[in-house]
Every structure is written in C-alpha cells, then in structure tokens.
C-alpha cells in the first residue's frame, strides 16, 4: 500500500510542478494545464524508449555471490558453461 500511495503522491507532485513551470513560462492557465496533462504521457513513453536503449548499450551483468554483503566474487557457473 505504501508504494501505491508514494506513486500517487509523486504523480500529483509531478503534475503540479509541470503546470507551475508551464504557467511561469506562458502566463496562460489553459496552456499550463494542457502541458501538465500531456507531459507525463510523453515522459512515460520517453522513459520506456530510454530503458530499452540503455539495456542494449549497458546490459546487466550476472548476479554475484554475496552482493548484499559486499562479497563480489562471481557466482559459480554450471558445469561446462562458458563465462560471458
């Protein structure tokens, strides 16, 4: 439930900031509200595209043993497997 509330409040904050910035630049509430409604949709699409591009440019490495404890030795590979 905390994550849902946090996501919702972040969305509201994002909308308010977008409207405030657009109003400060244009002085027109109609334009500011339109920007506040359209910008999150465009931002979501841009994030998805960025995420896909980033995954191609910088692929994830295999998990390491003890990553949470700071022990960064590579996990043992299955018998006959070649390292990446």
Phi and psi restraints in degrees (value plus and minus 20) as a CYANA .aco file:
   2 UNK   PHI     -79.7   -39.7
   2 UNK   PSI     -61.6   -21.6
   3 UNK   PHI     -83.5   -43.5
   3 UNK   PSI     -59.7   -19.7
   4 UNK   PHI     -83.8   -43.8
   4 UNK   PSI     -65.5   -25.5
   5 UNK   PHI     -85.0   -45.0
   5 UNK   PSI     -63.4   -23.4
   6 UNK   PHI     -81.7   -41.7
   6 UNK   PSI     -63.9   -23.9
   7 UNK   PHI     -83.1   -43.1
   7 UNK   PSI     -63.1   -23.1
   8 UNK   PHI     -83.7   -43.7
   8 UNK   PSI     -65.1   -25.1
   9 UNK   PHI     -88.2   -48.2
   9 UNK   PSI     -53.8   -13.8
  10 UNK   PHI     -85.0   -45.0
  10 UNK   PSI     -61.1   -21.1
  11 UNK   PHI     -81.3   -41.3
  11 UNK   PSI     -62.5   -22.5
  12 UNK   PHI     -84.0   -44.0
  12 UNK   PSI     -65.3   -25.3
  13 UNK   PHI     -81.0   -41.0
  13 UNK   PSI     -62.7   -22.7
  14 UNK   PHI     -80.5   -40.5
  14 UNK   PSI     -64.2   -24.2
  15 UNK   PHI     -82.3   -42.3
  15 UNK   PSI     -66.6   -26.6
  16 UNK   PHI     -82.1   -42.1
  16 UNK   PSI     -63.4   -23.4
  17 UNK   PHI     -84.8   -44.8
  17 UNK   PSI     -64.2   -24.2
  18 UNK   PHI     -81.6   -41.6
  18 UNK   PSI     -63.3   -23.3
  19 UNK   PHI     -86.1   -46.1
  19 UNK   PSI     -63.1   -23.1
  20 UNK   PHI     -82.8   -42.8
  20 UNK   PSI     -63.6   -23.6
  21 UNK   PHI     -86.2   -46.2
  21 UNK   PSI     -64.5   -24.5
  22 UNK   PHI     -83.0   -43.0
  22 UNK   PSI     -58.7   -18.7
  23 UNK   PHI     -87.2   -47.2
  23 UNK   PSI     -60.6   -20.6
  24 UNK   PHI     -81.9   -41.9
  24 UNK   PSI     -54.0   -14.0
  25 UNK   PHI    -102.1   -62.1
  25 UNK   PSI     -53.0   -13.0
  26 UNK   PHI    -127.8   -87.8
  26 UNK   PSI     -49.3    -9.3
  27 UNK   PHI      54.4    94.4
  27 UNK   PSI     -10.8    29.2
  28 UNK   PHI    -140.4  -100.4
  28 UNK   PSI      97.1   137.1
  29 UNK   PHI     -84.1   -44.1
  29 UNK   PSI     -54.2   -14.2
  30 UNK   PHI     -84.0   -44.0
  30 UNK   PSI     -65.6   -25.6
  31 UNK   PHI     -84.6   -44.6
  31 UNK   PSI     -62.3   -22.3
  32 UNK   PHI     -81.4   -41.4
  32 UNK   PSI     -62.9   -22.9
  33 UNK   PHI     -87.5   -47.5
  33 UNK   PSI     -58.4   -18.4
  34 UNK   PHI     -83.2   -43.2
  34 UNK   PSI     -64.4   -24.4
  35 UNK   PHI     -82.5   -42.5
  35 UNK   PSI     -62.9   -22.9
  36 UNK   PHI     -82.0   -42.0
  36 UNK   PSI     -49.4    -9.4
  37 UNK   PHI    -105.3   -65.3
  37 UNK   PSI     -56.7   -16.7
  38 UNK   PHI    -102.1   -62.1
  38 UNK   PSI     -58.2   -18.2
  39 UNK   PHI     -77.4   -37.4
  39 UNK   PSI     -63.7   -23.7
  40 UNK   PHI     -82.6   -42.6
  40 UNK   PSI     -53.8   -13.8
  41 UNK   PHI     -87.1   -47.1
  41 UNK   PSI     -66.8   -26.8
  42 UNK   PHI     -82.7   -42.7
  42 UNK   PSI     -61.3   -21.3
  43 UNK   PHI     -83.2   -43.2
  43 UNK   PSI     -58.6   -18.6
  44 UNK   PHI     -84.9   -44.9
  44 UNK   PSI     -64.2   -24.2
  45 UNK   PHI     -84.6   -44.6
  45 UNK   PSI     -64.0   -24.0
  46 UNK   PHI     -81.8   -41.8
  46 UNK   PSI     -59.8   -19.8
  47 UNK   PHI     -83.4   -43.4
  47 UNK   PSI     -63.4   -23.4
  48 UNK   PHI     -82.0   -42.0
  48 UNK   PSI     -63.0   -23.0
  49 UNK   PHI     -84.8   -44.8
  49 UNK   PSI     -62.7   -22.7
  50 UNK   PHI     -82.2   -42.2
  50 UNK   PSI     -62.3   -22.3
  51 UNK   PHI     -81.7   -41.7
  51 UNK   PSI     -62.0   -22.0
  52 UNK   PHI     -86.7   -46.7
  52 UNK   PSI     -64.4   -24.4
  53 UNK   PHI     -83.8   -43.8
  53 UNK   PSI     -62.7   -22.7
  54 UNK   PHI     -83.4   -43.4
  54 UNK   PSI     -58.6   -18.6
  55 UNK   PHI     -83.7   -43.7
  55 UNK   PSI     -52.9   -12.9
  56 UNK   PHI     -94.3   -54.3
  56 UNK   PSI     -61.8   -21.8
  57 UNK   PHI     -95.2   -55.2
  57 UNK   PSI     -51.3   -11.3
  58 UNK   PHI    -158.8  -118.8
  58 UNK   PSI      59.0    99.0
  59 UNK   PHI     -85.8   -45.8
  59 UNK   PSI     133.7   173.7
  60 UNK   PHI     -90.1   -50.1
  60 UNK   PSI     126.0   166.0
  61 UNK   PHI    -109.2   -69.2
  61 UNK   PSI     138.0   178.0
  62 UNK   PHI     -80.8   -40.8
  62 UNK   PSI     131.3   171.3
  63 UNK   PHI     -81.6   -41.6
  63 UNK   PSI     128.1   168.1
  64 UNK   PHI    -125.9   -85.9
  64 UNK   PSI     137.7   177.7
  65 UNK   PHI     -91.5   -51.5
  65 UNK   PSI     111.1   151.1
  66 UNK   PHI      48.1    88.1
  66 UNK   PSI      10.4    50.4
  67 UNK   PHI     -77.2   -37.2
  67 UNK   PSI     -56.6   -16.6
  68 UNK   PHI     -90.8   -50.8
  68 UNK   PSI     -43.9    -3.9
  69 UNK   PHI    -120.9   -80.9
  69 UNK   PSI     -20.9    19.1
  70 UNK   PHI      71.1   111.1
  70 UNK   PSI     -17.9    22.1
  71 UNK   PHI    -107.9   -67.9
  71 UNK   PSI      84.1   124.1
  72 UNK   PHI    -121.5   -81.5
  72 UNK   PSI       9.8    49.8
  73 UNK   PHI     -89.0   -49.0
  73 UNK   PSI     126.9   166.9
  74 UNK   PHI     -87.6   -47.6
  74 UNK   PSI     123.6   163.6
  75 UNK   PHI     -85.4   -45.4
  75 UNK   PSI     128.2   168.2
  76 UNK   PHI     -85.9   -45.9
  76 UNK   PSI     116.5   156.5
  77 UNK   PHI    -105.2   -65.2
  77 UNK   PSI     129.3   169.3
  78 UNK   PHI     -80.4   -40.4
  78 UNK   PSI     134.4   174.4
  79 UNK   PHI     -75.3   -35.3
  79 UNK   PSI     107.5   147.5
  80 UNK   PHI      65.5   105.5
  80 UNK   PSI     -23.7    16.3
  81 UNK   PHI    -102.3   -62.3
  81 UNK   PSI     121.0   161.0
  82 UNK   PHI    -113.1   -73.1
  82 UNK   PSI     122.5   162.5
  83 UNK   PHI     -86.8   -46.8
  83 UNK   PSI     132.7   172.7
